[in-house]
Amino acid sequence: MAGCRGSLCCCCRWCCCCGERETRTPEELTILGETQEEEDEILPRKDYEKGRRYEAVKWMMVFAIGVCTGLVGLFVDFFVRLFTQLKFGVVQASVEECSQKGCLALSLLELLGFNLTFVFFASLLVLIEPVAAGSGIPEIKCYLNGVKVPGIVRLRTLLCKVFGVLFSVAGGLFVGKEGPMIHSGAVVGAGLPQFQSLSLRKIQFNFPYFRSDRDKRDFVSAGAAAGVAAAFGAPIGGTLFSLEEGSSFWNQGLTWKVLFCSMSATFTLNFFRSGIQFGSWGSFQLPGLLNFGEFKCSDSDKKCHLWTAMDLGFFVVMGVVGGLLGATFNCLNKRLAKYRVRNVHPKPKLVRVLESLLVSLVTTVVVFVASMVLGECRQMSSASQVGNDSFVLQVTSEEVNSSIKTFFCPNETYNDMATLFFNSQESGILQLFHQDSTFSPITLALFFVLYFVLACWTYGISVPSGLFVPSLLCGAAFGRLVANILKSYIGLGHIYSGTFALIGAAAFLGGVVRMSISLTVILIESTSEITYGLPIMVTLMVAKWTGDFFNKGIYDIHVGLRGVPLLEWETEVEMDKLRASDIMEPNLTYVYPHTRIQSLVSILRTTVHHAFPVVTENRGNEKEFMKGNQLISNNIKYKKCSILTRAGEQRRRSQSMKSYPSSELRNVCDEHVTSEDPGEKEDLLQQMLERRYTPYPNLYPDQSPSEDWTMEERFRPLTFHGLILRSQLVTLLVRGVCYSESQSSASQPRLSYAEMAEDYPRYPDIHDLDLTLLNPRMIVDVTPYMNPAPFTVSPNTHVSQVFNLFRTMGLRHLPVVNAVGEIVGVITRHNLTREFLQARLRQHYQTL
């Protein structure tokens, strides 16, 4: 004890060094009423130049992430357009030729050949990397919420995602490329700052920055926002999406970086698309992959208005219907997903490919037959051929007119069903938004039903797929149907059909995904029309409230089906009836400050915990133990050194409080501060420990925690000293950081922070460790590498406080420590999920 009395362990998050004298910052010395000479300062001052360099590199990295995400979007868009034009060009020429010769079956076979080939390639890529299936938004939500999904941000996942969504969209499936863009941007954000790849092991640079989970999570947030910005040309909407749907941990500095990254992605994509498609480099005419065009009434229609106050009532009703339709969509898709989990996924992987090909086959046949048989010939509007001074409007009008299909229709007429089905989904959306000619109500109703069913069936198969564009197209058909009914049957001539199509798209999409703030801004930015702000916001809010009454959003449903412990924004009010002691895990697996290698290996191989409390036991006969075993002696000395250090700090703080004028505080200090010398105080502390605790079973620290422990052995009082991560323990074992029992712990080799983080983010696995290279009797001193001051809570803390601390600070483990410094349990995110809290609340009511 005399060795500890004059020294202090000064700890940072990763390392701990013991000096001969206590070292404190000037602020701490001022609080304690002490002074210190300049020559006593052994801790280096903050390197402000290094901090500025780190911040500058971070800004450069978010810019690079935005540019790379924009280029990924450009690549996907270019080849999707190329393959789609090739497919429809060949098939349309065949249809026009066979419509006279009566060989339409040959045209159907050609279309099937294209679609099945593309979908087959997309399914094969998902077999290579299963995480690439779907949109990836649920997985990215989980990652930003603090849950690590294996393989979600790997380079191989990005490649399979990009090429897979390219083939699945070109293959005619009712999926979109905008959702996977969010996942792609997140992968770029995660991988680019690391300058290394597990898929390409030769790609590795000695880049010293951003070697922590928090930095990586920030870059993933920026990449996801850049994906939204590139998909919709909505940088502000992308920033809000990352805030609303993704990150649990946010700050003002991150907001600026994410917005800058989103802007970089938007304008990179805009610059190259404008130059490639129109040859006008630097004009920035196409802000995103999905362009809604310019909403404007025809000059010949003087009664037309984009929307009026009276229309808000219709928009509210459309929001209610959109919420009901979205809830129905989610319910059906959830049942399909459960069926796939039970009956498709357990079977050989080839069955998933066959399911994708079956969906492609049915979709292709429905599209072809509906276009040839169910369409009506409608008169073309002359207004669509009138020019306009606005370049954007001209581009939109040209794209709308060029995508009109005239299958089996005479001159000056077009096939309305083929115009919607026999085009890309983006062209179909533009037709519903801007086509002045009318669509038959029967055609719109049939199109909506067919698209609704096939899109619901498609989402969840083993191909990369997005849901934004199918939902927008389906909702636009619903909105256009409402506009037709109001115009034709009620006689409201002032209605602008494009507005109702947009509101219908917003209502259905909001009912499916249940986003409010970010989706409102995304749609406003996509339309470039701020006057649509109020109706879009009202519609989305009503759709969300209506849908939430029945079930969750589609992404939250798929997160729940995966069993991921996703944390909500806040807990319910009634959960405050619970305390931390009600939800914590009391059965602890812990390590000692000085532990034998055989014990560490046993703990790491028999548990899956990612962190372990570092504790010492409280025994009544500690002096006898110290005489018999050097290992136990080291642990007991460390415990007493730590306790005496805290006691001394409390004593000095109490002395400094006497300088305050409050007589009540002065009296309190006089009662608790005595004049014992350090030796007497140490003896008093030992007496307190001996009086408080009775002798406990003789369990040595070189024995592993066992399932055969008695209740007395399992719940003995344990003094808490810190947390150490699994990755740190494995790194210490791999690098041989230990000392023998005949040596002092000071002889143990020391690793720097850079050496500890060298293998980030893929640390070695304990099962890959060669045990023949380790001496099981060697001892590891973990105290220099543990976190000595993690966030902790009292057993009596309300659950709402525990939840807010855990979520806002981005914690993975939250120790529960009582008033005398003993750890009594640990809280992880599993203990804070809604289902777990509700189960504990029911138990609480049963015990009342």
Protein Blocks (a to p, Z undefined) as FASTA:
>chain_A
ZZmmmpccdddfkbccddfbdcddfklmmmnopacdfklpmbdcddfklmmmmmmmmmmm
mmmmmmmmmmmmmmmmmmmmmmmmmmmmmmmmmmmmmmmnopammmmmmmmmmmmmmmmm
mmmmmmmmmmlgcjklmmmmmmmnopacehklgfklmmmmmmmmmmmmmnopacdfklmm
mmmmmmmmmmmmnopafklmmlccddfehiafklmmmmmmmmmmmmmmmmnopaklmmmm
mmmmmcmbdcfklmmmmmmmmmmmmmmmmmmmmmmmnopghklpafbfbdgbjadddfkl
mkbcfbdfklmmmmmmmmmmmmmmmmmmmmmmmmmmmmmmmmmmmpcfklmmmmmmmmmm
mmmmmmmmmmmmmpccddddfklmpccfblklmmmmmmmmmmpccehiaehiacfklmmm
mpcfklmmmmmmmmmbdcdfklmmmmmmmmmmmmmmmnopacdddfklmmmmmmmmmmmm
mmmmmmmmnopakbcfklmmmmmmmmmmmmmnopaklmmmmmmmmnopaklmmmmmmmmm
mmmmmmmmmmccfklmmmmmnopacddfbdcfklmmpcfklmmcfbdcdddfbdcfklmm
mmmmmpcbfbdcddddddfklmmmmmmomklmmmmmmmmmmmmmmmmmmmmmmmmmmmpm
blklmmmmmmmpccbdfklmmmmmmmmmmmmpccdddddfkbccdfkbcfklmmgccddf
bdcdfklmmmmmmnopacdfkbcfklpccddfklmmmmpcbdcdfklpcfklpcfkbccd
fklmmcfbbcdddfklcfklmmmmmmmnopabdcdddfkopafbdcdfklmgfklmmmmm
mmmmmmZZ
